[in-house]
Amino acid sequence: MKAEEQNHIIYDIEVYKNIFTCVIYSAEHDEYLTYEVSKRRNDFKDFCNAMETFADNETKMVGFNNLGYDYPVIHALIKLGRKDLDIGWKEVTKFARTRSDIIINTPFENRFVNIIWSSDQILKQIDLYKIHHFDNIARATSLKALEFARRSHDVGDLPFDVDHKVEGDECDELLRYNKHDVMETYGFYLDTLDAIEFRIEMGAKMNRDFVNHNDTKIGKDIFTIELENALGKEACFEYVDGKRKVKQTPRRQIIINDILFNYVKFKQPQFQEVLEWFKRQVIKETKGVFTEIPLSDMGMLAFYANLQQTKGSVKNLNCKYKGIQFDFGTGGLHACIESGTYEADEEYAIIDLDVTSYYPSLAIENTVYPAHLGSEFCDIYRELKERRMSYDKGTPENAALKLALNGVYGDSNNQYSPFYDPQYTMAITINGQLLLCMLSEWVMDIKGVQFLQANTDGITVRIPRKKIKKLNKLRTKWEKKTGLQLEDAEYSRMFIRDVNNYIAEYVGGGVKRKGAYEYAVGWHQNHSQKVVTKAAEAHLLHGTDIEKFIKNHDDPFDFYILAKCDRSSQLILRTEDGDEGLQRNNRYYASNNGGHIIKVMKPLPKKWTKAIDTELNRLGVELDEEAKEHAIYCMANKITCLYGDLVGGIKVKESDELGRLKKYAALDKETRLDMALELFQPKIREIGVCNDSLVTVHNTVEEMVDVNYDYYINETKKLIEPII
């Protein structure tokens, strides 16, 4: 699919108190359309007429977070134009700004109230923000951060504060910025074309609009359609008083012993105690249930566990076996040998075993299902899995069915989903950990084996080659007992920092990178200082000298780092000449000269801070909890504090302050503390963004000079030193 072949236009709007702008790019005609409503120019009629023409031609508008912001504003303006096309510029800009403010100030939990749903849209929308699931808090990514990740020439930010009154030549500057954002959106649109084509193709085949669905939602919807085809239209939803209501199985409590597979068994006492611990548990929620465990609840497991505590409780559920700590949690089983380099040779091989489609297969083979969907759920699950295997990898059908298979488990703990049944969630995650633990126990008992790691759906071991036959026998035995299948890979070397951060080199070539060592990252992830990760890999795999690699690296974008802040904070560049305000998103590199980027934040309200303790220590004052509130008051009023026998254990040297202090002390404790904290709290908080080097900001790409190579070399060593 080519961009120019689609009936798509790319757009973005800007809304200020006294100006509204909209820039549109047509790939088909390779032209920009610019609309402005302001004191100097009123394009409102032309804008509305253009929107109506686009609607008549069934043109789709492509934007970034346009469903959440841009289109609701445009939709309202089109409806306004249908009432009066000759309305004045002041009325239009006021109307647009009011609508904009409503959207921006809507609490996050109520954000859907502003969306114009597809059935009500005058102009159909394609939202790149939605497709890439940036509306998920954990994946939230701004267009500016994308510009950094996409290596754009100019990482431009809004030229004016949102409350600024834009006048004169500033209008042209705003339009240039508006066009810049459209160009960047178009670039990201090109990056997303394959995903858009996939959604259009699958939507046509299943008679469903998938265009603005993220991958997880596509998978969920495909599975829902299959359930409805097999079980009837009300399999997942029912209608109450004319409104559609999702079917679910909420749980007041979950008795873990009732959901454990009866074939989970262990030989070793530590693993047996883990199983017994699970059997004793009755939970009322799924979040954090394996963390902050009272020591008294550990039972005999305490003899085999790491009892490191946090907030007075054992940090997490764990046990140790043969020097390896196994950690259990809602994210899966994790275990790892100590950091280091592990190599295969003539005597030893490194074998990785992963369970194929672990969570879907667990449900299918053990008939685990959300209670309201019945056992037919597993039949459909199995059929979808088999159907997927009939399609070649890389085909849209294979991709769609993979999404359907993987999306169900995560959505089973989503309170808005038709798959919601937290007991199903816990049955899969707990048994999944225990079965992987069972495989680990069997393999670790092979003579000479070195257990390297376990991570959610697989294990990795360094094993004598003469024992591989024994490993395969245990593998087959485990597969028969569980009904699951294991896929294997062989590594020549592993460089392990921990279970989530390592490099593995495949026999025959190819590299697997995880965590801090991965540089082919997703759009929502950190694309900063890739030269560091690449230098670490080159050194570990090929013995390349770090300094030579970094100094001879010819991709300047790999040196850049992103500094960003939210709207409640501010970034400044602090130099010897003073402070310079920066954008909210800034591209910079470490340099020998320049300044320090400082993040300036609002004060923490009514909270005892380290700053207070630091000031007390400076004054030589040691206070108990009861005296702290009085100390704050005294410090806020610049009174020298010493221990004594007066109010609250504080002696005040200045006698003229004594009366005021007594009046203050006569107030109730809560009022005193609130007043004291408000008086003492610093006006702002400052945090250094890059404390180990001076920096140079390059929001527009320029020649990179005066690079502080030592900074990048030291950052590389931080990745290497733990594992060599």
LOSE-30943 format. One record per residue (C-alpha): residue in one letter; x, y, z. Coordinates in steps of 0.5 Angstrom, whole numbers, plus 2048, in hexadecimal, padded with zeros to 3 digits. Last residue first. Layout:
LOSE-30943
REC;A;X;Y;Z
...
END
This chain:
LOSE-30943
REC;I;842;7ED;842
REC;I;83B;7EE;843
REC;P;83A;7F3;848
REC;E;840;7F7;844
REC;I;83D;7F8;83E
REC;L;836;7FC;83E
REC;K;839;801;843
REC;K;840;801;83E
REC;T;83B;803;839
REC;E;839;809;83D
REC;N;840;80B;83F
REC;I;842;80B;837
REC;Y;83C;80F;836
REC;Y;83E;814;83B
REC;D;846;814;839
REC;Y;844;816;832
REC;N;841;81D;834
REC;V;840;81F;82D
REC;D;843;826;82B
REC;V;83F;827;825
REC;M;839;824;822
REC;E;837;827;81B
REC;E;830;829;81C
REC;V;829;826;81C
REC;T;824;82A;81F
REC;N;822;829;826
REC;H;829;828;827
REC;V;82B;82A;82F
REC;T;832;829;831
REC;V;834;826;837
REC;L;838;826;83D
REC;S;839;81F;840
REC;D;838;81A;846
REC;N;832;81E;849
REC;C;82D;81D;843
REC;V;826;81F;845
REC;G;828;823;84B
REC;I;822;823;850
REC;E;81F;82A;852
REC;R;819;82B;857
REC;I;816;831;858
REC;K;813;836;85D
REC;P;816;832;862
REC;Q;812;830;868
REC;F;813;833;86E
REC;L;80C;838;86F
REC;E;808;833;86C
REC;L;80B;82D;871
REC;A;80A;831;877
REC;M;803;833;875
REC;D;801;82C;874
REC;L;804;82A;87A
REC;R;801;82F;87F
REC;T;7FA;82E;87C
REC;E;7FB;826;87D
REC;K;7FD;827;884
REC;D;7F8;82C;887
REC;L;7FA;833;888
REC;A;7FD;835;88E
REC;A;804;834;88C
REC;Y;803;83A;887
REC;K;801;83E;88C
REC;K;807;83C;890
REC;L;80C;83D;88A
REC;R;809;844;889
REC;G;80A;846;891
REC;L;812;843;890
REC;E;814;847;88A
REC;D;815;84D;88E
REC;S;81A;849;893
REC;E;81F;847;88D
REC;K;822;841;890
REC;V;81D;83C;88F
REC;K;81E;836;892
REC;I;81A;830;88F
REC;G;817;82A;893
REC;G;810;82B;891
REC;V;810;831;894
REC;L;815;833;899
REC;D;81A;82E;89C
REC;G;820;82E;897
REC;Y;823;82C;891
REC;L;825;831;88C
REC;C;822;835;886
REC;T;824;83B;883
REC;I;81E;83F;881
REC;K;81E;840;879
REC;N;816;840;879
REC;A;816;83A;875
REC;M;81B;837;879
REC;C;817;838;880
REC;Y;811;835;87D
REC;I;814;82F;87A
REC;A;817;82E;881
REC;H;810;82E;884
REC;E;80E;829;87F
REC;K;814;825;880
REC;A;813;824;888
REC;E;80E;81F;888
REC;E;812;81B;884
REC;D;819;81B;888
REC;L;81E;820;886
REC;E;825;821;885
REC;V;828;828;883
REC;G;82F;82A;881
REC;L;82C;82F;87D
REC;R;82F;82C;877
REC;N;82C;825;879
REC;L;825;829;879
REC;E;826;82C;872
REC;T;828;825;870
REC;D;822;822;873
REC;I;81D;827;870
REC;A;820;826;869
REC;K;81F;81F;86A
REC;T;817;820;86A
REC;W;812;820;86F
REC;K;80B;821;86B
REC;K;806;827;86B
REC;P;806;828;863
REC;L;80C;825;85F
REC;P;80F;82B;85C
REC;K;80E;82C;854
REC;M;813;82A;850
REC;V;819;82C;84C
REC;K;81D;827;848
REC;I;824;82A;847
REC;I;828;829;840
REC;H;82F;82B;842
REC;G;834;82F;83D
REC;G;838;830;837
REC;N;83F;82D;837
REC;N;842;826;837
REC;S;83C;823;834
REC;A;837;81E;835
REC;Y;831;81E;830
REC;Y;82B;822;82F
REC;R;824;821;82D
REC;N;81E;825;831
REC;N;817;823;832
REC;R;813;828;837
REC;Q;817;82E;833
REC;L;81C;832;837
REC;G;81D;838;83B
REC;E;824;83B;83C
REC;D;827;83C;843
REC;G;82D;840;844
REC;D;834;842;840
REC;E;838;83C;844
REC;T;833;837;841
REC;R;82C;834;843
REC;L;828;832;83E
REC;I;821;831;840
REC;L;81B;82C;840
REC;Q;814;82E;843
REC;S;80F;82A;847
REC;S;808;829;847
REC;R;807;828;840
REC;D;80B;822;840
REC;C;813;821;83F
REC;K;818;81F;83A
REC;A;81F;81E;838
REC;L;821;81A;832
REC;I;828;818;831
REC;Y;82C;818;82B
REC;F;832;814;829
REC;D;82F;80F;825
REC;F;82C;815;821
REC;P;834;817;81F
REC;D;835;810;81B
REC;D;83C;810;819
REC;H;83F;80C;81F
REC;N;846;80D;81F
REC;K;847;810;826
REC;I;842;80B;829
REC;F;845;804;826
REC;K;84C;807;827
REC;E;84B;808;82F
REC;I;847;801;82F
REC;D;84C;7FD;82C
REC;T;849;7F8;828
REC;G;849;7F1;82C
REC;H;844;7EE;826
REC;L;83E;7EC;82A
REC;L;83F;7EF;831
REC;H;843;7F6;82E
REC;A;83E;7F6;828
REC;E;838;7F5;82D
REC;A;83A;7FB;832
REC;A;83C;800;82C
REC;K;835;7FE;829
REC;T;831;800;830
REC;V;836;806;831
REC;V;835;809;82A
REC;K;82D;808;82B
REC;Q;82E;80E;82F
REC;S;826;80F;830
REC;H;821;80B;82C
REC;N;81C;80A;832
REC;Q;816;806;831
REC;H;80F;808;82E
REC;W;812;807;827
REC;G;814;800;828
REC;V;81B;7FE;829
REC;A;821;7FC;825
REC;Y;826;7FE;82A
REC;E;826;7F8;82F
REC;Y;82B;7F8;834
REC;A;827;7FB;83A
REC;G;822;7F6;839
REC;K;823;7F0;835
REC;R;827;7EF;82F
REC;K;827;7E8;82A
REC;V;82C;7E8;825
REC;G;82D;7E4;81F
REC;G;832;7DF;81C
REC;G;833;7D8;81B
REC;V;832;7D6;823
REC;Y;82E;7DC;826
REC;E;832;7E2;82A
REC;A;82E;7E4;830
REC;I;82E;7EB;833
REC;Y;82B;7EC;83A
REC;N;827;7F1;83E
REC;N;820;7EE;841
REC;V;823;7E8;844
REC;D;829;7EB;847
REC;R;830;7EE;844
REC;I;831;7E8;840
REC;F;835;7E8;83A
REC;M;833;7E1;836
REC;R;838;7DD;831
REC;S;837;7D8;82C
REC;Y;82F;7D8;82D
REC;E;82B;7D2;82A
REC;A;823;7D3;82A
REC;D;81E;7CE;82C
REC;E;816;7CE;82B
REC;L;812;7CA;830
REC;Q;80B;7C8;830
REC;L;806;7C7;835
REC;G;801;7C1;837
REC;T;804;7C2;83E
REC;K;806;7BB;83F
REC;K;808;7B9;838
REC;E;80C;7BF;837
REC;W;80F;7BE;83E
REC;K;811;7B7;83C
REC;T;814;7BA;835
REC;R;818;7BF;838
REC;L;81B;7BA;83D
REC;K;81D;7B5;838
REC;N;820;7BB;834
REC;L;824;7BD;83A
REC;K;826;7B6;83B
REC;K;829;7B6;833
REC;I;82C;7BD;835
REC;K;830;7BA;83A
REC;K;836;7B8;836
REC;R;836;7C0;834
REC;P;837;7C2;83B
REC;I;832;7C7;83C
REC;R;832;7CF;83D
REC;V;82A;7D0;83E
REC;T;825;7D5;83C
REC;I;81E;7D4;83E
REC;G;817;7D6;83B
REC;D;810;7DA;83B
REC;T;811;7DF;841
REC;N;818;7E0;841
REC;A;81D;7DA;844
REC;Q;824;7DB;844
REC;L;82B;7D8;844
REC;F;82B;7D1;847
REC;Q;832;7CE;847
REC;V;831;7C6;845
REC;G;836;7C2;847
REC;K;832;7BC;84A
REC;I;82A;7BD;848
REC;D;827;7BF;84E
REC;M;826;7C6;84B
REC;V;822;7C4;846
REC;W;81D;7C0;84A
REC;E;81C;7C6;84F
REC;S;81C;7CB;849
REC;L;816;7C7;845
REC;M;812;7C8;84C
REC;C;813;7CF;84D
REC;L;811;7D0;846
REC;L;80A;7CC;848
REC;L;80A;7D0;84E
REC;Q;80A;7D7;84B
REC;G;805;7D5;845
REC;N;801;7D2;84B
REC;I;801;7D9;84E
REC;T;800;7DD;848
REC;I;7FB;7D9;845
REC;A;7F6;7D8;84B
REC;M;7F7;7DF;84D
REC;T;7F4;7E2;847
REC;Y;7EF;7DD;847
REC;Q;7ED;7DF;84E
REC;P;7ED;7E6;84C
REC;D;7E7;7E5;847
REC;Y;7E7;7EB;842
REC;F;7E6;7E8;83B
REC;P;7E1;7ED;839
REC;S;7E6;7F2;83A
REC;Y;7E4;7F8;83E
REC;Q;7E7;7F6;845
REC;N;7EE;7F4;841
REC;N;7F1;7EE;845
REC;S;7EF;7E9;83F
REC;D;7F1;7EE;83A
REC;G;7F8;7EC;83B
REC;Y;7F7;7E4;83A
REC;V;7F2;7E6;834
REC;G;7F7;7EA;830
REC;N;7FC;7E4;82E
REC;L;7F7;7E0;82A
REC;A;7F4;7E5;827
REC;L;7FA;7E9;825
REC;K;7FD;7E3;822
REC;L;7F7;7E2;81E
REC;A;7F8;7E9;81B
REC;A;7FF;7E7;819
REC;N;7FE;7E1;816
REC;E;7F8;7E4;812
REC;P;7FC;7EA;810
REC;T;802;7E5;80D
REC;G;809;7E5;810
REC;K;809;7DE;813
REC;D;805;7DA;80E
REC;Y;7FE;7D8;810
REC;S;7FC;7D1;812
REC;M;7FF;7D2;819
REC;R;7FA;7D8;81A
REC;R;7F4;7D3;819
REC;E;7F7;7CE;81E
REC;K;7F7;7D4;823
REC;L;7F0;7D7;821
REC;E;7ED;7D0;822
REC;R;7F1;7CF;829
REC;Y;7EE;7D5;82B
REC;I;7E7;7D4;829
REC;D;7E7;7CD;82C
REC;C;7EA;7D0;833
REC;F;7E4;7D6;833
REC;E;7DF;7D0;832
REC;S;7E1;7CE;839
REC;G;7DC;7D4;83B
REC;L;7DC;7DB;83A
REC;H;7DA;7DE;840
REC;A;7DF;7DA;844
REC;P;7E5;7DD;841
REC;Y;7E9;7D7;83E
REC;V;7EE;7D1;840
REC;T;7ED;7CB;83D
REC;N;7F4;7C8;83E
REC;E;7F7;7C7;837
REC;I;7F4;7CE;835
REC;A;7F5;7D2;83A
REC;L;7FC;7D0;83B
REC;S;7FD;7D1;833
REC;P;7FA;7D8;833
REC;Y;7FF;7DA;839
REC;Y;805;7D6;836
REC;S;805;7D8;82E
REC;T;80B;7D3;82D
REC;V;80F;7D2;834
REC;D;816;7D4;833
REC;L;81C;7D0;834
REC;D;823;7D3;834
REC;I;829;7CF;833
REC;I;830;7D1;835
REC;A;835;7CB;833
REC;Y;83B;7C8;837
REC;E;841;7C4;835
REC;E;843;7C7;82E
REC;D;841;7CE;830
REC;A;83B;7D2;832
REC;E;83D;7D8;836
REC;Y;83A;7DC;83C
REC;T;83C;7E3;83E
REC;G;83A;7E6;845
REC;S;834;7E8;849
REC;E;832;7E3;84E
REC;I;82D;7DE;84C
REC;C;826;7E0;84B
REC;A;81F;7DE;84D
REC;H;818;7E1;84B
REC;L;812;7DE;84B
REC;G;80C;7E2;848
REC;G;809;7E9;848
REC;T;804;7E8;84E
REC;G;80A;7E6;852
REC;F;80F;7E0;854
REC;D;816;7E1;855
REC;F;81B;7DB;855
REC;Q;822;7DD;858
REC;I;828;7D8;855
REC;G;82D;7D6;85A
REC;K;82B;7CE;859
REC;Y;824;7D0;85B
REC;K;821;7D6;85E
REC;C;81A;7D9;85F
REC;N;816;7DF;85D
REC;L;810;7E2;85F
REC;N;811;7EA;85F
REC;K;814;7EF;864
REC;V;813;7EC;86A
REC;S;80F;7F1;86F
REC;G;811;7F7;873
REC;K;810;7FC;86E
REC;T;815;7F8;869
REC;Q;819;7F2;86C
REC;Q;81E;7ED;869
REC;L;81C;7E6;86C
REC;N;81F;7E3;866
REC;A;81C;7DC;866
REC;Y;81D;7D5;868
REC;F;81C;7D5;870
REC;A;817;7DA;86F
REC;L;813;7D5;86B
REC;M;811;7D1;871
REC;G;80C;7D6;873
REC;M;80C;7DD;86F
REC;D;806;7E0;872
REC;S;80A;7E2;878
REC;L;80F;7E6;874
REC;P;809;7EA;871
REC;I;809;7EA;86A
REC;E;80B;7F1;866
REC;T;80A;7EE;85F
REC;F;806;7E8;85C
REC;V;7FF;7EB;85C
REC;G;802;7F1;859
REC;K;7FB;7F2;855
REC;T;7F7;7EC;854
REC;E;7F2;7EE;859
REC;K;7EE;7EA;85F
REC;I;7F2;7E5;860
REC;V;7F2;7DE;864
REC;Q;7F9;7DB;864
REC;R;7FA;7D5;868
REC;K;7FC;7D0;862
REC;F;800;7D5;85F
REC;W;805;7D5;865
REC;E;805;7CD;864
REC;L;807;7CE;85D
REC;V;80D;7D2;860
REC;E;80E;7CD;865
REC;Q;80F;7C8;860
REC;F;814;7CC;85C
REC;Q;818;7CD;862
REC;P;817;7C5;864
REC;Q;81A;7C3;85E
REC;K;816;7BD;85A
REC;F;810;7C1;857
REC;K;809;7C0;855
REC;V;805;7C4;850
REC;Y;800;7BE;84D
REC;N;7FA;7C0;851
REC;F;7FA;7C7;84E
REC;L;7F8;7CD;853
REC;I;7F2;7D0;852
REC;D;7EE;7CE;858
REC;N;7F4;7CF;85D
REC;I;7F5;7D6;85B
REC;I;7EE;7D8;85E
REC;I;7EC;7DE;85A
REC;Q;7E8;7E4;85D
REC;R;7E2;7E8;85C
REC;R;7E3;7E7;855
REC;P;7E0;7EA;84E
REC;T;7DE;7E6;849
REC;Q;7DC;7EA;843
REC;K;7D7;7EB;83D
REC;V;7D7;7F2;83A
REC;K;7D1;7F6;83A
REC;R;7CE;7F9;834
REC;K;7C8;7FE;836
REC;G;7C1;7FD;834
REC;D;7BF;7FC;83B
REC;V;7C4;7F7;83C
REC;Y;7C7;7F4;836
REC;E;7CC;7EE;836
REC;F;7D3;7EE;834
REC;C;7D8;7E8;833
REC;A;7D4;7E2;831
REC;E;7CE;7E7;82F
REC;K;7CF;7E6;828
REC;G;7CF;7DE;828
REC;L;7D4;7D9;82A
REC;A;7D8;7D7;824
REC;N;7D8;7DE;820
REC;E;7D8;7E2;826
REC;L;7DE;7DF;829
REC;E;7E2;7E0;822
REC;I;7E0;7E7;822
REC;T;7E2;7E8;829
REC;F;7E9;7E4;828
REC;I;7EA;7E9;822
REC;D;7E8;7EF;826
REC;K;7ED;7ED;82C
REC;G;7F3;7EC;827
REC;I;7F1;7F3;823
REC;K;7F1;7F6;82A
REC;T;7F8;7F3;82C
REC;D;7FB;7F6;825
REC;N;7F8;7FD;826
REC;H;7F1;7FF;823
REC;N;7F0;805;81F
REC;V;7EF;802;818
REC;F;7EC;7FB;81A
REC;D;7E5;7FD;818
REC;R;7E1;7F6;818
REC;N;7DF;7F2;812
REC;M;7E4;7EC;813
REC;K;7E7;7EC;80C
REC;A;7E6;7F3;80B
REC;G;7E9;7F5;812
REC;M;7EF;7F0;811
REC;E;7F1;7F4;80B
REC;I;7F0;7FB;80E
REC;R;7F4;7F9;814
REC;F;7FA;7F6;810
REC;E;7FA;7FC;80C
REC;I;7FA;801;812
REC;A;800;7FD;815
REC;D;804;7FD;80E
REC;L;803;804;80D
REC;T;805;806;814
REC;D;80C;808;813
REC;L;809;80C;80D
REC;Y;804;80F;812
REC;F;80A;811;817
REC;G;80D;815;811
REC;Y;806;818;810
REC;T;806;81A;817
REC;E;80D;81D;817
REC;M;80B;821;811
REC;V;804;823;814
REC;D;808;825;81A
REC;H;80C;82A;816
REC;K;806;82D;813
REC;N;804;82F;81A
REC;Y;80A;832;81C
REC;R;80B;836;815
REC;L;804;838;817
REC;L;805;83A;81E
REC;E;80B;83E;81B
REC;D;807;842;816
REC;C;802;844;81B
REC;E;808;846;81F
REC;D;809;84B;81A
REC;G;803;84F;81C
REC;E;800;84D;823
REC;V;7FF;846;827
REC;K;7FC;848;82E
REC;H;800;843;832
REC;D;7FC;83E;837
REC;V;7FF;838;834
REC;D;806;83A;834
REC;F;809;83C;82E
REC;P;80E;839;829
REC;L;80B;832;82A
REC;D;810;82D;829
REC;G;815;82B;823
REC;V;819;825;823
REC;D;81C;827;81C
REC;H;820;822;818
REC;S;81C;81C;81A
REC;R;820;816;81C
REC;R;819;812;81D
REC;A;81A;811;824
REC;F;81B;818;825
REC;E;815;81A;821
REC;L;811;815;825
REC;A;813;818;82C
REC;K;810;81E;829
REC;L;80A;81B;826
REC;S;809;818;82D
REC;T;809;811;830
REC;A;805;80E;835
REC;R;807;806;835
REC;A;806;805;83D
REC;I;800;80A;83D
REC;N;7FD;806;837
REC;D;7FA;80C;832
REC;F;801;80A;82E
REC;H;7FE;804;82C
REC;H;801;804;825
REC;I;7FA;804;821
REC;K;7F7;809;826
REC;Y;7FD;80F;825
REC;L;7FD;80E;81E
REC;D;7F5;810;81E
REC;I;7F2;80E;817
REC;Q;7EB;812;817
REC;K;7E5;812;813
REC;L;7E2;819;812
REC;I;7DB;81B;814
REC;Q;7DC;816;81A
REC;D;7D6;814;81E
REC;S;7D7;80C;81C
REC;S;7DE;80D;81D
REC;W;7DE;80F;824
REC;I;7DF;817;826
REC;I;7E3;816;82C
REC;N;7E2;81C;831
REC;V;7DF;817;836
REC;F;7E5;812;836
REC;R;7E9;816;83A
REC;N;7E6;815;840
REC;E;7EB;811;844
REC;F;7F0;816;841
REC;P;7ED;81C;844
REC;T;7EA;821;83F
REC;N;7EE;827;83F
REC;I;7F1;826;838
REC;I;7EA;825;835
REC;I;7E6;82A;838
REC;D;7EC;82F;837
REC;S;7EC;82D;82F
REC;R;7E4;82E;82F
REC;T;7E5;835;832
REC;R;7EB;837;82E
REC;A;7E7;835;827
REC;F;7E1;839;829
REC;K;7E5;83F;82B
REC;T;7E9;83E;825
REC;V;7E2;83E;821
REC;E;7DF;844;824
REC;K;7E5;848;823
REC;W;7E6;847;81C
REC;G;7DE;849;81A
REC;I;7D9;844;818
REC;D;7D8;844;811
REC;L;7D7;83C;810
REC;D;7D1;83C;815
REC;K;7CD;836;818
REC;R;7D1;831;813
REC;G;7D7;834;815
REC;L;7D6;833;81D
REC;K;7D5;82B;81B
REC;I;7DC;82C;817
REC;L;7DF;82F;81D
REC;A;7DD;82A;822
REC;H;7E0;824;81E
REC;I;7E6;828;81D
REC;V;7E7;829;824
REC;P;7E5;821;825
REC;Y;7EA;820;820
REC;D;7F0;823;823
REC;Y;7F0;820;82A
REC;G;7EF;819;82C
REC;L;7ED;816;825
REC;N;7F3;81A;822
REC;N;7F8;817;826
REC;F;7FD;818;820
REC;G;7F9;819;81A
REC;V;7F6;816;814
REC;M;7F0;818;811
REC;K;7EC;813;80C
REC;T;7E9;816;806
REC;E;7E2;813;804
REC;N;7E1;818;7FE
REC;D;7DB;81C;801
REC;A;7DF;81C;808
REC;F;7E5;81F;805
REC;T;7E0;824;801
REC;E;7DD;826;808
REC;M;7E4;827;80B
REC;A;7E6;82C;806
REC;N;7DF;830;806
REC;C;7E0;830;80E
REC;F;7E8;833;80D
REC;D;7E6;838;807
REC;K;7E0;83B;80C
REC;F;7E5;83B;812
REC;D;7EB;83E;80E
REC;N;7EB;845;812
REC;R;7F1;849;811
REC;R;7F5;84E;815
REC;K;7F1;84E;81B
REC;S;7F1;846;81B
REC;V;7EE;840;818
REC;E;7F4;83C;814
REC;Y;7F3;837;80F
REC;T;7F9;834;80B
REC;L;7F9;82F;806
REC;Y;7FF;82B;804
REC;E;801;827;7FD
REC;D;803;821;7FB
REC;H;7FD;81F;7F7
REC;E;7FC;818;7F9
REC;A;800;81A;800
REC;S;7FB;81F;802
REC;Y;7FE;823;808
REC;I;7F9;827;80C
REC;V;7FB;82D;811
REC;C;7F6;830;816
REC;T;7F6;836;81A
REC;F;7F2;839;81F
REC;I;7F4;840;822
REC;N;7F2;845;827
REC;K;7F2;840;82E
REC;Y;7F6;83B;82A
REC;V;7F5;835;827
REC;E;7F9;831;822
REC;I;7F7;82C;81D
REC;D;7FA;826;81A
REC;Y;7F9;822;813
REC;I;7FB;81C;80F
REC;I;7F6;81B;809
REC;H;7F4;814;807
REC;N;7F1;811;800
REC;Q;7F6;80C;7FF
REC;E;7FA;80B;7F9
REC;E;7FF;811;7FB
REC;A;801;80D;802
REC;K;803;807;7FE
REC;M;800;800;800
END
